[in-house]
Every structure is written in C-alpha cells, then in structure tokens.
Amino acid sequence: MAKAYGGTSDQEIQARVFEQISSAYYAPNPDSIRRMVLTGTVRGSDPRARLVGRDDYLAAGGRIERELFDDEDSEA
C-alpha cells in the first residue's frame, strides 16, 4: 500500500488520502489508494494533454508527476 501513495510526490495529497482511507468503513487496498492519489490527473497520452502540449503546460505553471518507469507519453 505504501507504493500506492508514491503515485504522487505531493505530501498534502498523500496525507488527505491517508485521512480518508483511515476513516473509511472498508479495508483499503493499493488500487483504491492509487486511484485516490491520482484523482484529477491525466496521462501524457490523453488527448487533452496532447492538445495543450507539454512545453506550454509547463510554461503555464503546470506540474508533471513521473513514476520510475514513465516516459513522456505516460507522464501523469
């Protein structure tokens, strides 16, 4: 489950998800944690990301999260 929190380096998101999971009535699992951590993100291959473009997105203050084996097409 700890690896699922690593889907983002944003500690505020990690803490928020941890609080939500801690008070949930169901037993957490890595898939549900990862989905919660990555809520609101899109993959680099998503048509919306392709429309804006990586450089313009970064220039506008956007943030790209990368995992160990990500490349530019799979960035979140």
C-alpha positions as CSV (number, residue, x, y, z in Angstrom):
1,M,0.0,0.0,0.0
2,A,2.9,2.4,0.7
3,K,3.9,2.2,-3.0
4,A,0.4,3.4,-4.0
5,Y,1.0,6.6,-2.1
6,G,4.1,7.1,-4.3
7,G,1.9,7.8,-7.3
8,T,2.4,11.5,-6.3
9,S,5.2,13.3,-4.6
10,D,2.7,15.8,-3.2
11,Q,2.6,15.2,0.6
12,E,-0.6,17.1,1.0
13,I,-2.4,14.8,-1.3
14,Q,-0.8,11.8,0.4
15,A,-2.0,13.0,3.8
16,R,-5.5,13.8,2.6
17,V,-5.9,10.3,1.0
18,F,-4.5,8.7,4.2
19,E,-7.0,10.5,6.3
20,Q,-9.9,9.5,4.0
21,I,-8.7,5.9,4.0
22,S,-8.3,5.8,7.8
23,S,-11.9,6.8,8.4
24,A,-13.4,4.6,5.7
25,Y,-15.7,1.7,6.6
26,Y,-14.0,-0.6,4.1
27,A,-10.5,-2.1,4.1
28,P,-8.2,-0.1,1.9
29,N,-6.3,-1.7,-0.9
30,P,-3.4,-0.4,-3.2
31,D,-5.7,0.1,-6.2
32,S,-8.2,2.3,-4.3
33,I,-5.3,4.3,-2.8
34,R,-3.6,4.8,-6.1
35,R,-6.9,5.9,-7.7
36,M,-7.5,8.4,-4.9
37,V,-3.9,9.8,-5.1
38,L,-4.2,10.3,-8.9
39,T,-7.6,11.8,-8.9
40,G,-7.7,14.8,-11.3
41,T,-4.6,13.8,-13.2
42,V,-4.3,12.8,-16.9
43,R,-1.8,10.7,-18.7
44,G,0.6,12.3,-21.2
45,S,-1.1,10.4,-24.0
46,D,-4.6,11.8,-23.1
47,P,-6.0,13.9,-26.0
48,R,-6.3,16.9,-23.7
49,A,-2.6,16.8,-22.8
50,R,-1.7,16.4,-26.5
51,L,-3.9,19.5,-27.4
52,V,-2.2,21.8,-24.9
53,G,1.3,20.4,-25.3
54,R,3.9,19.6,-22.7
55,D,6.0,22.7,-23.1
56,D,3.0,25.1,-23.0
57,Y,1.6,23.3,-20.0
58,L,4.8,23.6,-18.0
59,A,5.2,27.3,-19.1
60,A,1.8,28.0,-17.7
61,G,2.8,26.6,-14.3
62,G,1.6,23.0,-14.8
63,R,3.1,20.2,-12.9
64,I,4.1,16.8,-14.2
65,E,4.4,13.8,-11.9
66,R,6.6,11.0,-13.1
67,E,7.0,7.4,-11.8
68,L,10.1,5.4,-12.0
69,F,9.4,3.9,-15.4
70,D,7.4,6.7,-17.0
71,D,8.3,8.3,-20.3
72,E,6.9,11.5,-21.8
73,D,3.9,9.6,-23.1
74,S,2.9,8.0,-19.8
75,E,3.5,11.0,-17.5
76,A,0.6,11.8,-15.3
